[in-house]
């Protein structure tokens, strides 16, 4: 669910500059993840901090399992869905 909501939010933010700017502005707050999630929920996207962190860990675990034992060391940053979201948002 969170993965689909992030994809929908990312797609919408790419087309809506004020939305993109509001999302990016949350990165400079005292609690950026919570503020990002609160803003997202206020706009109708069901994203919570816990689900966001769980998504990153789940995706990273799946990548490690997919290499049949060859990927025993995780790659730094692959487990952070929040940072991955902003990396794509900022560069588009």
N, CA, C and O atoms as a CHARMM CRD file, in Angstrom:
* protein
*
  368
    1    1 UNK  N      0.81400  -1.19500   0.00000 PROA 1      0.00000
    2    1 UNK  CA     0.00000   0.00000   0.00000 PROA 1      0.00000
    3    1 UNK  C      0.86300   1.26700   0.00000 PROA 1      0.00000
    4    1 UNK  O      0.63800   2.17400  -0.80200 PROA 1      0.00000
    5    2 UNK  N      1.84400   1.32600   0.89400 PROA 2      0.00000
    6    2 UNK  CA     2.69300   2.51000   0.98700 PROA 2      0.00000
    7    2 UNK  C      3.46800   2.71900  -0.30800 PROA 2      0.00000
    8    2 UNK  O      3.64800   3.85400  -0.75000 PROA 2      0.00000
    9    3 UNK  N      3.92100   1.64100  -0.90900 PROA 3      0.00000
   10    3 UNK  CA     4.67200   1.75400  -2.15800 PROA 3      0.00000
   11    3 UNK  C      3.80900   2.39300  -3.24800 PROA 3      0.00000
   12    3 UNK  O      4.28400   3.24400  -4.00100 PROA 3      0.00000
   13    4 UNK  N      2.55800   1.98700  -3.33000 PROA 4      0.00000
   14    4 UNK  CA     1.64600   2.56400  -4.33200 PROA 4      0.00000
   15    4 UNK  C      1.33600   4.02000  -4.01700 PROA 4      0.00000
   16    4 UNK  O      1.24900   4.85200  -4.92000 PROA 4      0.00000
   17    5 UNK  N      1.17100   4.32500  -2.73300 PROA 5      0.00000
   18    5 UNK  CA     0.88900   5.70500  -2.34100 PROA 5      0.00000
   19    5 UNK  C      2.08600   6.61100  -2.64300 PROA 5      0.00000
   20    5 UNK  O      1.90800   7.73400  -3.11500 PROA 5      0.00000
   21    6 UNK  N      3.29500   6.13300  -2.37600 PROA 6      0.00000
   22    6 UNK  CA     4.49400   6.91700  -2.70800 PROA 6      0.00000
   23    6 UNK  C      4.61000   7.13900  -4.20900 PROA 6      0.00000
   24    6 UNK  O      4.96000   8.23300  -4.65400 PROA 6      0.00000
   25    7 UNK  N      4.32100   6.11300  -4.98100 PROA 7      0.00000
   26    7 UNK  CA     4.38500   6.23600  -6.44500 PROA 7      0.00000
   27    7 UNK  C      3.34600   7.24100  -6.93500 PROA 7      0.00000
   28    7 UNK  O      3.62900   8.04500  -7.82300 PROA 7      0.00000
   29    8 UNK  N      2.15500   7.19800  -6.36300 PROA 8      0.00000
   30    8 UNK  CA     1.09500   8.13600  -6.74700 PROA 8      0.00000
   31    8 UNK  C      1.48300   9.56400  -6.35600 PROA 8      0.00000
   32    8 UNK  O      1.30100  10.49700  -7.13800 PROA 8      0.00000
   33    9 UNK  N      2.01400   9.72600  -5.15000 PROA 9      0.00000
   34    9 UNK  CA     2.44800  11.04900  -4.69200 PROA 9      0.00000
   35    9 UNK  C      3.58500  11.57700  -5.55600 PROA 9      0.00000
   36    9 UNK  O      3.58200  12.74900  -5.93300 PROA 9      0.00000
   37   10 UNK  N      4.54100  10.74000  -5.86900 PROA 10     0.00000
   38   10 UNK  CA     5.66000  11.14900  -6.71000 PROA 10     0.00000
   39   10 UNK  C      5.17600  11.57300  -8.08500 PROA 10     0.00000
   40   10 UNK  O      5.60900  12.60000  -8.60700 PROA 10     0.00000
   41   11 UNK  N      4.29800  10.80400  -8.66700 PROA 11     0.00000
   42   11 UNK  CA     3.74800  11.13700  -9.97500 PROA 11     0.00000
   43   11 UNK  C      3.01800  12.47300  -9.93900 PROA 11     0.00000
   44   11 UNK  O      3.19300  13.30700 -10.82700 PROA 11     0.00000
   45   12 UNK  N      2.20000  12.67100  -8.91200 PROA 12     0.00000
   46   12 UNK  CA     1.45000  13.93000  -8.78700 PROA 12     0.00000
   47   12 UNK  C      2.38400  15.10700  -8.54900 PROA 12     0.00000
   48   12 UNK  O      2.18000  16.17800  -9.12100 PROA 12     0.00000
   49   13 UNK  N      3.40500  14.92800  -7.71300 PROA 13     0.00000
   50   13 UNK  CA     4.33600  16.01500  -7.39800 PROA 13     0.00000
   51   13 UNK  C      5.18200  16.41200  -8.60100 PROA 13     0.00000
   52   13 UNK  O      5.56900  17.57300  -8.72800 PROA 13     0.00000
   53   14 UNK  N      5.46800  15.47600  -9.47100 PROA 14     0.00000
   54   14 UNK  CA     6.23300  15.79000 -10.68400 PROA 14     0.00000
   55   14 UNK  C      5.45200  16.72300 -11.60600 PROA 14     0.00000
   56   14 UNK  O      6.04100  17.49000 -12.36700 PROA 14     0.00000
   57   15 UNK  N      4.11700  16.65300 -11.53200 PROA 15     0.00000
   58   15 UNK  CA     3.25600  17.46800 -12.39000 PROA 15     0.00000
   59   15 UNK  C      2.78100  18.74100 -11.70600 PROA 15     0.00000
   60   15 UNK  O      2.22900  19.62700 -12.35900 PROA 15     0.00000
   61   16 UNK  N      2.99100  18.84000 -10.39900 PROA 16     0.00000
   62   16 UNK  CA     2.44700  19.94400  -9.61100 PROA 16     0.00000
   63   16 UNK  C      3.57700  20.60600  -8.81800 PROA 16     0.00000
   64   16 UNK  O      3.95000  20.13300  -7.74500 PROA 16     0.00000
   65   17 UNK  N      4.11900  21.70800  -9.35900 PROA 17     0.00000
   66   17 UNK  CA     5.27700  22.35400  -8.74200 PROA 17     0.00000
   67   17 UNK  C      5.01400  22.81200  -7.29800 PROA 17     0.00000
   68   17 UNK  O      5.87800  22.60700  -6.44500 PROA 17     0.00000
   69   18 UNK  N      3.86200  23.42100  -6.98800 PROA 18     0.00000
   70   18 UNK  CA     3.62300  23.79800  -5.58600 PROA 18     0.00000
   71   18 UNK  C      3.62400  22.58600  -4.63900 PROA 18     0.00000
   72   18 UNK  O      4.12800  22.68000  -3.52000 PROA 18     0.00000
   73   19 UNK  N      3.07200  21.46700  -5.07500 PROA 19     0.00000
   74   19 UNK  CA     3.09600  20.24800  -4.26300 PROA 19     0.00000
   75   19 UNK  C      4.53300  19.78500  -4.06500 PROA 19     0.00000
   76   19 UNK  O      4.93300  19.44500  -2.95200 PROA 19     0.00000
   77   20 UNK  N      5.29200  19.77200  -5.12400 PROA 20     0.00000
   78   20 UNK  CA     6.69800  19.36500  -5.04500 PROA 20     0.00000
   79   20 UNK  C      7.44700  20.24500  -4.04300 PROA 20     0.00000
   80   20 UNK  O      8.22000  19.73800  -3.23000 PROA 20     0.00000
   81   21 UNK  N      7.22300  21.55300  -4.09600 PROA 21     0.00000
   82   21 UNK  CA     7.90500  22.47900  -3.19400 PROA 21     0.00000
   83   21 UNK  C      7.48200  22.26000  -1.73900 PROA 21     0.00000
   84   21 UNK  O      8.31500  22.35200  -0.83700 PROA 21     0.00000
   85   22 UNK  N      6.19600  21.97300  -1.50000 PROA 22     0.00000
   86   22 UNK  CA     5.72100  21.69700  -0.13800 PROA 22     0.00000
   87   22 UNK  C      6.39200  20.44200   0.41900 PROA 22     0.00000
   88   22 UNK  O      6.81100  20.40900   1.57600 PROA 22     0.00000
   89   23 UNK  N      6.48700  19.41800  -0.41700 PROA 23     0.00000
   90   23 UNK  CA     7.12200  18.17400   0.03000 PROA 23     0.00000
   91   23 UNK  C      8.59000  18.39900   0.35200 PROA 23     0.00000
   92   23 UNK  O      9.08000  17.94600   1.38700 PROA 23     0.00000
   93   24 UNK  N      9.28800  19.09300  -0.52300 PROA 24     0.00000
   94   24 UNK  CA    10.71600  19.35400  -0.30100 PROA 24     0.00000
   95   24 UNK  C     10.92600  20.20700   0.94300 PROA 24     0.00000
   96   24 UNK  O     11.91700  20.03100   1.65300 PROA 24     0.00000
   97   25 UNK  N     10.00600  21.13000   1.21700 PROA 25     0.00000
   98   25 UNK  CA    10.12400  21.99200   2.39100 PROA 25     0.00000
   99   25 UNK  C     10.08800  21.20400   3.69800 PROA 25     0.00000
  100   25 UNK  O     10.64600  21.65100   4.70000 PROA 25     0.00000
  101   26 UNK  N      9.44200  20.04300   3.70300 PROA 26     0.00000
  102   26 UNK  CA     9.38900  19.24300   4.92800 PROA 26     0.00000
  103   26 UNK  C     10.76000  18.72500   5.32800 PROA 26     0.00000
  104   26 UNK  O     10.97400  18.39000   6.49300 PROA 26     0.00000
  105   27 UNK  N     11.68300  18.65400   4.39700 PROA 27     0.00000
  106   27 UNK  CA    13.02900  18.14500   4.70000 PROA 27     0.00000
  107   27 UNK  C     13.79400  19.07000   5.63500 PROA 27     0.00000
  108   27 UNK  O     14.73100  18.63600   6.30500 PROA 27     0.00000
  109   28 UNK  N     13.40400  20.34500   5.68900 PROA 28     0.00000
  110   28 UNK  CA    14.10600  21.31000   6.53900 PROA 28     0.00000
  111   28 UNK  C     13.47200  21.51700   7.89900 PROA 28     0.00000
  112   28 UNK  O     13.86800  22.42800   8.62600 PROA 28     0.00000
  113   29 UNK  N     12.50400  20.70200   8.26000 PROA 29     0.00000
  114   29 UNK  CA    11.83500  20.86200   9.54900 PROA 29     0.00000
  115   29 UNK  C     12.54700  20.05900  10.63500 PROA 29     0.00000
  116   29 UNK  O     13.47300  19.29700  10.36000 PROA 29     0.00000
  117   30 UNK  N     12.09400  20.24700  11.86900 PROA 30     0.00000
  118   30 UNK  CA    12.69700  19.53500  12.99100 PROA 30     0.00000
  119   30 UNK  C     12.43400  18.02800  12.92900 PROA 30     0.00000
  120   30 UNK  O     13.27600  17.23100  13.34300 PROA 30     0.00000
  121   31 UNK  N     11.26500  17.64100  12.41200 PROA 31     0.00000
  122   31 UNK  CA    10.88700  16.22800  12.27900 PROA 31     0.00000
  123   31 UNK  C     10.50000  15.95100  10.82600 PROA 31     0.00000
  124   31 UNK  O      9.31400  15.80700  10.52600 PROA 31     0.00000
  125   32 UNK  N     11.46500  15.87600   9.93100 PROA 32     0.00000
  126   32 UNK  CA    11.15100  15.80800   8.49800 PROA 32     0.00000
  127   32 UNK  C     10.31000  14.61000   8.07100 PROA 32     0.00000
  128   32 UNK  O      9.41000  14.76600   7.24600 PROA 32     0.00000
  129   33 UNK  N     10.57100  13.43400   8.60100 PROA 33     0.00000
  130   33 UNK  CA     9.80200  12.25800   8.17300 PROA 33     0.00000
  131   33 UNK  C      8.35700  12.38100   8.64600 PROA 33     0.00000
  132   33 UNK  O      7.42500  12.15800   7.87200 PROA 33     0.00000
  133   34 UNK  N      8.17200  12.73500   9.91200 PROA 34     0.00000
  134   34 UNK  CA     6.81400  12.89900  10.44500 PROA 34     0.00000
  135   34 UNK  C      6.06800  14.00400   9.71000 PROA 34     0.00000
  136   34 UNK  O      4.88500  13.85700   9.40000 PROA 34     0.00000
  137   35 UNK  N      6.75500  15.11300   9.42800 PROA 35     0.00000
  138   35 UNK  CA     6.09700  16.22300   8.73800 PROA 35     0.00000
  139   35 UNK  C      5.76200  15.86800   7.29300 PROA 35     0.00000
  140   35 UNK  O      4.71700  16.27000   6.78200 PROA 35     0.00000
  141   36 UNK  N      6.63900  15.12100   6.63500 PROA 36     0.00000
  142   36 UNK  CA     6.36200  14.63700   5.28600 PROA 36     0.00000
  143   36 UNK  C      5.12400  13.74200   5.29700 PROA 36     0.00000
  144   36 UNK  O      4.23800  13.88500   4.45400 PROA 36     0.00000
  145   37 UNK  N      5.06900  12.82600   6.25000 PROA 37     0.00000
  146   37 UNK  CA     3.93100  11.90700   6.32900 PROA 37     0.00000
  147   37 UNK  C      2.64100  12.65300   6.66400 PROA 37     0.00000
  148   37 UNK  O      1.59100  12.36400   6.08900 PROA 37     0.00000
  149   38 UNK  N      2.71300  13.61200   7.59400 PROA 38     0.00000
  150   38 UNK  CA     1.52500  14.38900   7.96700 PROA 38     0.00000
  151   38 UNK  C      1.00600  15.18500   6.77900 PROA 38     0.00000
  152   38 UNK  O     -0.20000  15.22600   6.53600 PROA 38     0.00000
  153   39 UNK  N      1.90400  15.81400   6.04500 PROA 39     0.00000
  154   39 UNK  CA     1.49200  16.56300   4.85500 PROA 39     0.00000
  155   39 UNK  C      0.88000  15.62100   3.82900 PROA 39     0.00000
  156   39 UNK  O     -0.16300  15.91900   3.24600 PROA 39     0.00000
  157   40 UNK  N      1.51700  14.50500   3.61400 PROA 40     0.00000
  158   40 UNK  CA     1.00900  13.53400   2.64800 PROA 40     0.00000
  159   40 UNK  C     -0.39400  13.06700   3.01600 PROA 40     0.00000
  160   40 UNK  O     -1.28400  13.01500   2.16700 PROA 40     0.00000
  161   41 UNK  N     -0.58400  12.72900   4.28100 PROA 41     0.00000
  162   41 UNK  CA    -1.91000  12.28000   4.72900 PROA 41     0.00000
  163   41 UNK  C     -2.94300  13.38900   4.59500 PROA 41     0.00000
  164   41 UNK  O     -4.08900  13.12200   4.23500 PROA 41     0.00000
  165   42 UNK  N     -2.55300  14.64000   4.88000 PROA 42     0.00000
  166   42 UNK  CA    -3.49800  15.75200   4.77100 PROA 42     0.00000
  167   42 UNK  C     -3.94200  15.97100   3.32400 PROA 42     0.00000
  168   42 UNK  O     -4.99000  16.56100   3.06500 PROA 42     0.00000
  169   43 UNK  N     -3.13000  15.48800   2.39600 PROA 43     0.00000
  170   43 UNK  CA    -3.44700  15.62700   0.96600 PROA 43     0.00000
  171   43 UNK  C     -4.09700  14.36600   0.38800 PROA 43     0.00000
  172   43 UNK  O     -4.36800  14.29100  -0.81100 PROA 43     0.00000
  173   44 UNK  N     -4.34200  13.38000   1.25400 PROA 44     0.00000
  174   44 UNK  CA    -5.04500  12.17800   0.80700 PROA 44     0.00000
  175   44 UNK  C     -4.17400  10.99100   0.44600 PROA 44     0.00000
  176   44 UNK  O     -4.66400  10.02900  -0.14500 PROA 44     0.00000
  177   45 UNK  N     -2.90500  11.03400   0.78400 PROA 45     0.00000
  178   45 UNK  CA    -1.98900   9.92200   0.52500 PROA 45     0.00000
  179   45 UNK  C     -1.74300   9.21000   1.84200 PROA 45     0.00000
  180   45 UNK  O     -1.24800   9.82000   2.79000 PROA 45     0.00000
  181   46 UNK  N     -2.07600   7.94500   1.91600 PROA 46     0.00000
  182   46 UNK  CA    -1.96300   7.18400   3.16600 PROA 46     0.00000
  183   46 UNK  C     -0.52900   6.69400   3.36400 PROA 46     0.00000
  184   46 UNK  O     -0.17800   5.57700   2.98400 PROA 46     0.00000
  185   47 UNK  N      0.28700   7.55400   3.96600 PROA 47     0.00000
  186   47 UNK  CA     1.69900   7.24400   4.22200 PROA 47     0.00000
  187   47 UNK  C      1.99300   7.54800   5.68300 PROA 47     0.00000
  188   47 UNK  O      1.75100   8.65900   6.15300 PROA 47     0.00000
  189   48 UNK  N      2.51600   6.55800   6.39900 PROA 48     0.00000
  190   48 UNK  CA     2.93000   6.76600   7.78400 PROA 48     0.00000
  191   48 UNK  C      4.42200   6.49400   7.90500 PROA 48     0.00000
  192   48 UNK  O      5.01200   5.79500   7.08200 PROA 48     0.00000
  193   49 UNK  N      5.01700   7.05700   8.94300 PROA 49     0.00000
  194   49 UNK  CA     6.46000   6.88500   9.13900 PROA 49     0.00000
  195   49 UNK  C      6.82100   5.41400   9.32200 PROA 49     0.00000
  196   49 UNK  O      7.79200   4.93900   8.73300 PROA 49     0.00000
  197   50 UNK  N      6.05900   4.69800  10.12100 PROA 50     0.00000
  198   50 UNK  CA     6.35000   3.28400  10.34700 PROA 50     0.00000
  199   50 UNK  C      6.29600   2.47300   9.07200 PROA 50     0.00000
  200   50 UNK  O      7.17100   1.64600   8.81500 PROA 50     0.00000
  201   51 UNK  N      5.26400   2.70900   8.26800 PROA 51     0.00000
  202   51 UNK  CA     5.12800   1.98300   7.00400 PROA 51     0.00000
  203   51 UNK  C      6.23000   2.37700   6.02800 PROA 51     0.00000
  204   51 UNK  O      6.70100   1.55200   5.24500 PROA 51     0.00000
  205   52 UNK  N      6.63600   3.64200   6.08100 PROA 52     0.00000
  206   52 UNK  CA     7.70100   4.12300   5.20300 PROA 52     0.00000
  207   52 UNK  C      9.01800   3.41500   5.51800 PROA 52     0.00000
  208   52 UNK  O      9.71900   2.97000   4.61000 PROA 52     0.00000
  209   53 UNK  N      9.35000   3.31300   6.80300 PROA 53     0.00000
  210   53 UNK  CA    10.58100   2.61600   7.19200 PROA 53     0.00000
  211   53 UNK  C     10.49000   1.12200   6.88800 PROA 53     0.00000
  212   53 UNK  O     11.45600   0.51400   6.42700 PROA 53     0.00000
  213   54 UNK  N      9.32700   0.54200   7.14800 PROA 54     0.00000
  214   54 UNK  CA     9.13800  -0.89100   6.87400 PROA 54     0.00000
  215   54 UNK  C      9.27600  -1.18000   5.38400 PROA 54     0.00000
  216   54 UNK  O      9.84100  -2.20400   5.00000 PROA 54     0.00000
  217   55 UNK  N      8.76600  -0.29100   4.55200 PROA 55     0.00000
  218   55 UNK  CA     8.86600  -0.47000   3.10500 PROA 55     0.00000
  219   55 UNK  C     10.32500  -0.53200   2.68200 PROA 55     0.00000
  220   55 UNK  O     10.70900  -1.41500   1.91500 PROA 55     0.00000
  221   56 UNK  N     11.13100   0.38200   3.16500 PROA 56     0.00000
  222   56 UNK  CA    12.54800   0.38200   2.80100 PROA 56     0.00000
  223   56 UNK  C     13.23800  -0.90300   3.21000 PROA 56     0.00000
  224   56 UNK  O     14.01900  -1.46600   2.44300 PROA 56     0.00000
  225   57 UNK  N     12.95700  -1.36300   4.40600 PROA 57     0.00000
  226   57 UNK  CA    13.57800  -2.60200   4.88400 PROA 57     0.00000
  227   57 UNK  C     13.10500  -3.80600   4.07500 PROA 57     0.00000
  228   57 UNK  O     13.89800  -4.68700   3.74300 PROA 57     0.00000
  229   58 UNK  N     11.82500  -3.83900   3.76200 PROA 58     0.00000
  230   58 UNK  CA    11.27500  -4.95100   2.97800 PROA 58     0.00000
  231   58 UNK  C     11.89500  -4.99500   1.58400 PROA 58     0.00000
  232   58 UNK  O     12.26100  -6.06300   1.09400 PROA 58     0.00000
  233   59 UNK  N     12.00900  -3.83000   0.95100 PROA 59     0.00000
  234   59 UNK  CA    12.60500  -3.78200  -0.38300 PROA 59     0.00000
  235   59 UNK  C     14.06200  -4.21200  -0.34100 PROA 59     0.00000
  236   59 UNK  O     14.51400  -4.95600  -1.21100 PROA 59     0.00000
  237   60 UNK  N     14.79600  -3.75600   0.65400 PROA 60     0.00000
  238   60 UNK  CA    16.20100  -4.11700   0.77000 PROA 60     0.00000
  239   60 UNK  C     16.36400  -5.61700   1.02200 PROA 60     0.00000
  240   60 UNK  O     17.22700  -6.26400   0.42800 PROA 60     0.00000
  241   61 UNK  N     15.53800  -6.15500   1.89900 PROA 61     0.00000
  242   61 UNK  CA    15.60000  -7.59300   2.18000 PROA 61     0.00000
  243   61 UNK  C     15.31700  -8.40900   0.92400 PROA 61     0.00000
  244   61 UNK  O     15.96500  -9.42800   0.68400 PROA 61     0.00000
  245   62 UNK  N     14.35700  -7.96700   0.12900 PROA 62     0.00000
  246   62 UNK  CA    14.02000  -8.68600  -1.10500 PROA 62     0.00000
  247   62 UNK  C     15.19200  -8.65800  -2.08300 PROA 62     0.00000
  248   62 UNK  O     15.45400  -9.64900  -2.76400 PROA 62     0.00000
  249   63 UNK  N     15.89100  -7.54400  -2.15700 PROA 63     0.00000
  250   63 UNK  CA    17.05700  -7.45400  -3.05400 PROA 63     0.00000
  251   63 UNK  C     18.14900  -8.41500  -2.60600 PROA 63     0.00000
  252   63 UNK  O     18.78600  -9.07400  -3.42700 PROA 63     0.00000
  253   64 UNK  N     18.35700  -8.48900  -1.29700 PROA 64     0.00000
  254   64 UNK  CA    19.39100  -9.39500  -0.79800 PROA 64     0.00000
  255   64 UNK  C     19.01800 -10.85600  -1.03000 PROA 64     0.00000
  256   64 UNK  O     19.88700 -11.66700  -1.35000 PROA 64     0.00000
  257   65 UNK  N     17.75500 -11.20200  -0.87500 PROA 65     0.00000
  258   65 UNK  CA    17.32000 -12.58100  -1.11700 PROA 65     0.00000
  259   65 UNK  C     17.41500 -12.95400  -2.59600 PROA 65     0.00000
  260   65 UNK  O     17.58800 -14.12500  -2.93300 PROA 65     0.00000
  261   66 UNK  N     17.30300 -11.96800  -3.46900 PROA 66     0.00000
  262   66 UNK  CA    17.25100 -12.26400  -4.90000 PROA 66     0.00000
  263   66 UNK  C     18.59400 -12.66300  -5.48900 PROA 66     0.00000
  264   66 UNK  O     18.64400 -13.08600  -6.64400 PROA 66     0.00000
  265   67 UNK  N     19.67000 -12.54800  -4.74700 PROA 67     0.00000
  266   67 UNK  CA    20.99300 -12.87900  -5.29000 PROA 67     0.00000
  267   67 UNK  C     21.50000 -14.23700  -4.81200 PROA 67     0.00000
  268   67 UNK  O     22.69600 -14.51600  -4.89500 PROA 67     0.00000
  269   68 UNK  N     20.60000 -15.08000  -4.31300 PROA 68     0.00000
  270   68 UNK  CA    20.93300 -16.45300  -3.92800 PROA 68     0.00000
  271   68 UNK  C     22.15700 -16.55800  -3.02000 PROA 68     0.00000
  272   68 UNK  O     23.05200 -17.36900  -3.25900 PROA 68     0.00000
  273   69 UNK  N     22.18500 -15.74000  -1.99200 PROA 69     0.00000
  274   69 UNK  CA    23.26900 -15.81900  -1.02100 PROA 69     0.00000
  275   69 UNK  C     24.48800 -15.00000  -1.37700 PROA 69     0.00000
  276   69 UNK  O     25.41000 -14.90700  -0.56700 PROA 69     0.00000
  277   70 UNK  N     24.53300 -14.40700  -2.54100 PROA 70     0.00000
  278   70 UNK  CA    25.70700 -13.62800  -2.93700 PROA 70     0.00000
  279   70 UNK  C     25.71100 -12.21500  -2.39700 PROA 70     0.00000
  280   70 UNK  O     26.76100 -11.57200  -2.37300 PROA 70     0.00000
  281   71 UNK  N     24.56200 -11.71100  -1.96000 PROA 71     0.00000
  282   71 UNK  CA    24.47900 -10.33700  -1.47200 PROA 71     0.00000
  283   71 UNK  C     24.30600 -10.29200   0.02800 PROA 71     0.00000
  284   71 UNK  O     23.25300  -9.88900   0.52100 PROA 71     0.00000
  285   72 UNK  N     25.31100 -10.69600   0.74700 PROA 72     0.00000
  286   72 UNK  CA    25.17900 -10.77400   2.19500 PROA 72     0.00000
  287   72 UNK  C     25.35800  -9.42300   2.88100 PROA 72     0.00000
  288   72 UNK  O     24.98600  -9.28100   4.04500 PROA 72     0.00000
  289   73 UNK  N     25.90400  -8.45000   2.20800 PROA 73     0.00000
  290   73 UNK  CA    26.09300  -7.11900   2.78200 PROA 73     0.00000
  291   73 UNK  C     25.18000  -6.12800   2.07100 PROA 73     0.00000
  292   73 UNK  O     25.30600  -5.92600   0.86400 PROA 73     0.00000
  293   74 UNK  N     24.26000  -5.50500   2.81200 PROA 74     0.00000
  294   74 UNK  CA    23.34900  -4.55600   2.17800 PROA 74     0.00000
  295   74 UNK  C     24.09500  -3.32900   1.66000 PROA 74     0.00000
  296   74 UNK  O     25.13400  -2.94700   2.19800 PROA 74     0.00000
  297   75 UNK  N     23.56200  -2.73100   0.62900 PROA 75     0.00000
  298   75 UNK  CA    24.14100  -1.51300   0.07200 PROA 75     0.00000
  299   75 UNK  C     23.55400  -0.32600   0.81600 PROA 75     0.00000
  300   75 UNK  O     22.33500  -0.20500   0.93200 PROA 75     0.00000
  301   76 UNK  N     24.39900   0.53400   1.31200 PROA 76     0.00000
  302   76 UNK  CA    23.98300   1.70200   2.08900 PROA 76     0.00000
  303   76 UNK  C     22.95900   2.53000   1.32900 PROA 76     0.00000
  304   76 UNK  O     23.16700   2.88300   0.16800 PROA 76     0.00000
  305   77 UNK  N     21.86000   2.83300   1.98900 PROA 77     0.00000
  306   77 UNK  CA    20.83800   3.68400   1.40600 PROA 77     0.00000
  307   77 UNK  C     19.72400   2.96200   0.68400 PROA 77     0.00000
  308   77 UNK  O     18.68600   3.56100   0.40500 PROA 77     0.00000
  309   78 UNK  N     19.91100   1.68800   0.37200 PROA 78     0.00000
  310   78 UNK  CA    18.85900   0.95200  -0.33800 PROA 78     0.00000
  311   78 UNK  C     17.65400   0.70800   0.54400 PROA 78     0.00000
  312   78 UNK  O     16.56000   0.44200   0.04800 PROA 78     0.00000
  313   79 UNK  N     17.84900   0.79800   1.85300 PROA 79     0.00000
  314   79 UNK  CA    16.75500   0.50800   2.76700 PROA 79     0.00000
  315   79 UNK  C     15.98700   1.76100   3.19000 PROA 79     0.00000
  316   79 UNK  O     15.18300   1.70000   4.12000 PROA 79     0.00000
  317   80 UNK  N     16.21600   2.87500   2.53700 PROA 80     0.00000
  318   80 UNK  CA    15.59800   4.13300   2.93800 PROA 80     0.00000
  319   80 UNK  C     14.63000   4.62400   1.86000 PROA 80     0.00000
  320   80 UNK  O     15.01800   5.38300   0.97200 PROA 80     0.00000
  321   81 UNK  N     13.37900   4.19100   1.94000 PROA 81     0.00000
  322   81 UNK  CA    12.37000   4.57200   0.94800 PROA 81     0.00000
  323   81 UNK  C     12.13200   6.08200   0.94800 PROA 81     0.00000
  324   81 UNK  O     11.84300   6.66800  -0.09500 PROA 81     0.00000
  325   82 UNK  N     12.25200   6.70300   2.10900 PROA 82     0.00000
  326   82 UNK  CA    12.08500   8.16300   2.23100 PROA 82     0.00000
  327   82 UNK  C     13.13200   8.88800   1.38900 PROA 82     0.00000
  328   82 UNK  O     12.79200   9.75600   0.58500 PROA 82     0.00000
  329   83 UNK  N     14.38400   8.53900   1.57000 PROA 83     0.00000
  330   83 UNK  CA    15.46000   9.18600   0.80400 PROA 83     0.00000
  331   83 UNK  C     15.36400   8.85500  -0.68200 PROA 83     0.00000
  332   83 UNK  O     15.62600   9.70900  -1.52900 PROA 83     0.00000
  333   84 UNK  N     14.99400   7.63100  -0.99600 PROA 84     0.00000
  334   84 UNK  CA    14.82700   7.25000  -2.40100 PROA 84     0.00000
  335   84 UNK  C     13.72900   8.09100  -3.05500 PROA 84     0.00000
  336   84 UNK  O     13.87000   8.52400  -4.19900 PROA 84     0.00000
  337   85 UNK  N     12.63800   8.32000  -2.32400 PROA 85     0.00000
  338   85 UNK  CA    11.54500   9.14300  -2.82900 PROA 85     0.00000
  339   85 UNK  C     12.05700  10.54200  -3.16100 PROA 85     0.00000
  340   85 UNK  O     11.81100  11.05400  -4.25200 PROA 85     0.00000
  341   86 UNK  N     12.76800  11.15500  -2.22100 PROA 86     0.00000
  342   86 UNK  CA    13.23800  12.52200  -2.44100 PROA 86     0.00000
  343   86 UNK  C     14.34100  12.60300  -3.49200 PROA 86     0.00000
  344   86 UNK  O     14.44000  13.59800  -4.21000 PROA 86     0.00000
  345   87 UNK  N     15.14500  11.59300  -3.58600 PROA 87     0.00000
  346   87 UNK  CA    16.16600  11.59600  -4.63900 PROA 87     0.00000
  347   87 UNK  C     15.50200  11.68900  -5.99900 PROA 87     0.00000
  348   87 UNK  O     15.90800  12.48500  -6.84500 PROA 87     0.00000
  349   88 UNK  N     14.48000  10.87300  -6.20600 PROA 88     0.00000
  350   88 UNK  CA    13.78700  10.91700  -7.49200 PROA 88     0.00000
  351   88 UNK  C     13.00500  12.20900  -7.67300 PROA 88     0.00000
  352   88 UNK  O     12.99300  12.77400  -8.76700 PROA 88     0.00000
  353   89 UNK  N     12.35000  12.68600  -6.61300 PROA 89     0.00000
  354   89 UNK  CA    11.55700  13.91300  -6.71700 PROA 89     0.00000
  355   89 UNK  C     12.42600  15.10200  -7.06000 PROA 89     0.00000
  356   89 UNK  O     12.08200  15.88000  -7.94900 PROA 89     0.00000
  357   90 UNK  N     13.52900  15.25700  -6.38200 PROA 90     0.00000
  358   90 UNK  CA    14.40100  16.42100  -6.58400 PROA 90     0.00000
  359   90 UNK  C     15.03300  16.42100  -7.96800 PROA 90     0.00000
  360   90 UNK  O     15.18700  17.48000  -8.57700 PROA 90     0.00000
  361   91 UNK  N     15.39500  15.26300  -8.46300 PROA 91     0.00000
  362   91 UNK  CA    16.08400  15.18700  -9.75900 PROA 91     0.00000
  363   91 UNK  C     15.15700  15.14300 -10.94600 PROA 91     0.00000
  364   91 UNK  O     15.62300  15.01500 -12.07800 PROA 91     0.00000
  365   92 UNK  N     13.83600  15.24800 -10.72600 PROA 92     0.00000
  366   92 UNK  CA    12.89900  15.26400 -11.85600 PROA 92     0.00000
  367   92 UNK  C     12.15700  16.57100 -11.92600 PROA 92     0.00000
  368   92 UNK  O     11.32700  16.76400 -12.81400 PROA 92     0.00000
